């Protein structure tokens, strides 16, 4: 799961791809430059993760913004536990 750096759209992606296109703004994103927020083999878990992030974006933008720009592995682990 990645977040478009331009428009903040959350998206599930195939990590073996070199690029992906944002479904909201149309920007072509290079996978090697993106932060991977969540990784799973399960489509259901990926959907749940995207849903949780979208809820956070709507209800608490500041909290998600902190997660988006953190380098802290412990904060990312906290997110993974929610899923």
N, C-alpha and C positions, 0 to 999 in steps of 0.2 A: 504494500500500500504506500502510495506516495501522495504528496500534496503539491499542486502546481505552484511554483514560486511567484507566478504573475497574478493569478486570480484566486488562489487558495482552494481550488476545487480538489476534493479528495477522490482518488482513483485507485482501483486495483489494477495491477500491471503484471505482465509476464516478465520476470527478472532476467530472462535470457535474451530479451530484445535489446537492441542498441538504442532505440528511440521509441517514444510514444507521443501521441497527440492529445493535448488537453481537450476534453469534450466540451468545456465551457468557452474558453477563449481561443482555441485553435492553435495555441503555441506548440511547436515541436520541441519536445523535451529530451535531452540526452540523458540516458539512464545513469551513466557514470558520474554525472554532476548532481544527481538527486539524492536526497536523504530518504532512506527506506525506513518507514515508521513501523511496519508490521509485515511479517513474512509467515505464510502458512501454506500447506498443501490443500487445506480444506476450503472449498468455495463458501460453505456456510459460515465458517469462522471469519473469512475475509469480509463477507457481507455484514456480519455483526460488528466487526471493527470499523468499517466505513460508516455504519449507522451511528455508532458511539461518537466517532469524531464529528460527524455532521451535527449531532445533538450538542456537543461541546461548542462547536462554532456558533450555533444559534443562541444557546443559553449562556455561555460564558466565554466570550471571545478572548479575554485577557488570560485565562487559565490555559487555553489551547495555544495562544501565542507564545507563552512561556515554554510549553512543551515543544513547539515547532522550532524554536531557536536554541534549545538547550543542547549541550554536548553531553549531558549527564546520562550515563547508562542506567542509573538507578531510577530516574524518572521515567525512562522508556520501559523499564521492567514493570513499574507500577501500572503503566497503561496496559501492558500485556496481561497482567493479572485480572484486569477488568473484563477481558474477553474470555 
